[in-house]
């Protein structure tokens, strides 16, 4: 069990904030299997605060879900504090600060991992958010901007000094984006620099990679990102293997088809039919990656208005072989 201030994180296996992926329906599914915490898609502070009331009301962050943190991106201390107050008032139990997103659009706006190049501004933003709320604040970042500026330990010490209660470190620099391999061993320098919990992130796609990430980094837990695509039970499997949590029921056959259909229905309900079909298509692709679905059948599923009748074959290799 890991303590984030007064918040008890058990098990310390998290789902990462991923734009267009870790939405409310997917997070609910991951939580159902047994993840310890899920983090919302990144929310831009100023844009959220300035949104018209109708827009803001439709921006469902899933704050009614237990074990959910809201991630904020910020570049201005005023809007950072206002956004933090707003999400706390709406029920956020934890607030995570994004200082790791490598996307050009985010970095170009002096947010995300760009803040690793301006530690004074990073300090001011952390101070503004922590000072604005009573709920615990965490921070997610990377090893540094590039290999010549791996300053994650310095940022970690600043964050701890300003009241951040937990850090998540992606084992790559900003300039690596998602290329190469995550350097879990480099996270150990952050673990040694602070007393607050540190979570390892990057390339955690199985129980074994989670085990190696923990061993090499000395981290207190792990955050699963893209590896959860097509296997929303993965965080729970890792939690069982590494922390003794109850073993999840990994669905196969008819159970898997029913779960995927429930995910699809939840997406259509959440987004509406037109956008929901578009959003769920990527998840259907990942489910079929896991099932090694043949190309022709895969194409039929992804282009069907209602793929329900095709999923039994698409997701069941044994049925296809019969």
N, C-alpha and C positions, 0 to 999 in steps of 0.2 A: 504494500500500500504506500502510495506517495501522497504527501500533503502539499496542497497548493494553498498556502495560507491556512484557512480553516476548512477548505474544501478537500475532501478525501477522494483521491483518484485510485480506484481499485476496480479492475487491474490497470496498471500503467501502460496500456496499449491503446493508441489513439488513431482515429481516422484523420488524415490531413485535409486542410482546406484546399480544394481544387476547383478552379473556375469551370462551371459547366458540368461538373461531375458530382461533387459532394453537396447536392441539393437536398431539400427536405425529404423527398421520397427515398433517396439512397441512404441518407443518414439514418432514417428510421429503420431501414432494413439492417444496416450494420449494427445498430444498437440492439435490435431484436436478437441477433445472434450472440451478442455478449461483449462488444467492445467497451472499454472503460470510459471513453470520451470521444465525441465527434466535434469537429470544428467547422463552422459555416464557411461558405464561399466568402472570399474577401469582399468587404463592403467599403467603398470609398467614403470617407467621413463627410467631406463638404457636400458631395452630391446627395448623400442621404439626408442630411439636415435640411438642405435647401429644396428638397423635393416637394412638389405640391402635395397637399394632404391625401388626395386620392391615390397618388403614386406611392406614397409612404405606406399607406394602409395595405396596398397590394404587395409590398416588399416583405413577404412572409419569411422571417428568419428562423422559423421553427422554434421559437423561444418557449413553446409549451412542451418541447421535448426535454426530458431529463438528460443529464450528462451531455449537455451541448454548450460549446463556447462560441462566441461571436468574434470573428476576426475583422479588425479595422485596419485600413490603410490610411495614412495621413501624411500631409506635408506642411500643415499649418497648425500651430498650437491651439488657436481658438476653435477651429472646426473639429480638431481631434477631441478636445474636451467636451464640446457640445454633443458630438456623436456618442461619446462614451456615456454621458449622462442619459442620452435618449435611449440607448439600448439597455442600460441598467433599469431605467424607469419602465421599460417594456418587458422586463423579466429576465434579462441576461444574468446567468449565474457566474460566468467567467468571461473576461474580455481578453482577446489575444491581439497583439500588435504585429502587423506584417512589416518586417524589415528584411524579407528574403526573396520576394517575387522578382524574377529576373526579366520579366516581359519588357520589351522596349517602351511600350506605351506607359507602363507604370514607372519605370526608371526615368523616362523622359520628363515625367511630372514631378521629379525629385521625391519619389516615394519608393516603397519596397526596398530592394537591395541597394538602391542609390544612397540610402541613409548610412550605409557602411563607409561611405566616402565623406560623410559630414557628421562626425560623432557629436559635435556640439548641438546640432539640430536634433539628432537622435535623442540626446539627453533631454532636450527641452520637450520633445514630443512625449517621451516616456513620463516625464515629470507631470505634464499637463493631464495625461490620461489617468495616471495613478491618483493624482490629486483630485480628480473630478468625481471619482466613484468610491464606493465602499466594497465592491466585489473584488476578488483577486484578479490581478492583471498578469498575463504571461506574454512571452515574446518569441517569435519565430524568425530565425535568420539563417545565414549561410556562413561558410568558413571565412569569407572575405570577398572583396571585389574581384580580385584575381590572385594568382599565385604569389605575386610580389607584395600583396597587401592582405595577408590572412590575419585580420584583426578581430576575429570573433571573440577571443579571450578578453580583449580590452572592452569591446561592446558589452560582453557578459558582465564584467565588473561594474560598468556604468549602470546597466539595467538593475543589477542586484542592489546597488547603492541607492537607486531611485525607487525601490519598492516592488520591482517585478518579482513574482513568486515562483516562476518556472521558466525555463528556456528550452526551446526545441531548435536543434541545429541540423540543417541539411548538409550532408558531407560533401558539398561541392562549392566552388566559388560562383559568383554571379556570371563571370565570363564563360564558365563551362556550360551554363544553362543546365541541360540534362545529359550532356555528352560524357563519355568516359565512365569511370566507376566512382561511386561515392567513397570518400576517404573516411571510413569510420574511425580509424586510429587517430586522425587529426582532431576528432571531437573530444578526445581525452584531455587535450590542453584546456578546453572550456570546462570540462568536468573538474579539473584541478584548480581552476581559477576562482570558482564560486562555491558557496555552500548550499545554494538552492538546487532543487532537482533539475536535471538535464535529460532531455529526451533526444534519442538519435533518430535521424530521418534520412531517407535516400536509399534506393535499391533494396528495400525490404519487401520481398515478393514471396517469401515462404517462411516456414518455421525455422529452417536452417539459416537463412540469411539474417533473420531477426536474432538468432542465437549468436551468430558471429558479430553482428553489429554491437550487441550488448557486451560481448567479451572484449572486443577491440577498443571500444569507446569508454567502457566503464560507466555507461549511462544508466539512469534509473528506470528507463522504459524506452519504448519505441513508438514511432509514428509511421503508419502505413499509408502510402499514397497510391500511385498508379497500380500497385500490385493488387489492390482490392477490386479492381475492375474485373467483372465476371466471377468474382469469388468474394462476395460481401461477408462471408463467414471467416475470412482469413484473419482479421484481428482477433476474433474469438479463439481461433485455433492456436495462434501465437500465445494468447493469454493463458490458455490451458497448458501448453507445453512449457512455458517459461515461468508462469506464476501460479500454476495450480488451480486456475479457475475452472468451472464446470466445462466439460467438453461440449462443443456445439454439435447439433445434429446437422451434418453436411448433406443436403438434399441430393438425391439422384432420381433418375427415372421420372415417374409421375409427380413425386414431391418437388423435383426441380422445375418441371414444367409449371406446376401450380405456383411456385414461388416467383418465377419469371413473369407469369401472367399477373400476379398480384402487384409486382413492381411496375409493370406496364400500366395497369389500371390506376395505380396511385399517381403515376406521372400524368396520365390523361386528366385525372381529377384535379391535380394541382395546377397544371399549366393550361388546361383546355385541350381539346382534341388536336388541333392543328399543330401547336407548338409541342404538345406532349408527345406526339408521334415522332417529331424530329429529335427531341431530347432522348427518348428511350432507344432510338435506333443505335446510338453508340454503345449503350449497355447491352443490347441484344447482340451486337458484334462481339463484345468481350465474352459474353456467355458462350457464344459459339466458338470463340477461340479456345476456351477451356475444353469444349466438347469436340474440337477438331472437325467441325462441320464441313462437308465438301463444298466447294465453291458454288456449284449450281444451286444447291439447297440453301446455302447462305444468302445468295442473291435473291432467291425467292422470298425468304423470310424478311429481308430488309426492304423489299419493294412492295410487299403485301400490305394492303390497308389493314387487314386483321390477320396476323400470322398465327393465330391460336392453333389452327388445324395442322400447321407445319412443325410446330415446336417439338412434338413428341419424337419425331425422327431427327430433327436438327440437333437436339440436346442429348440424344441417347445413342452412343456408338454401338452398343449391343443390339439395339433394335434395328439399326441400319444394317448390321452384319447378318441379321437373321434371314 
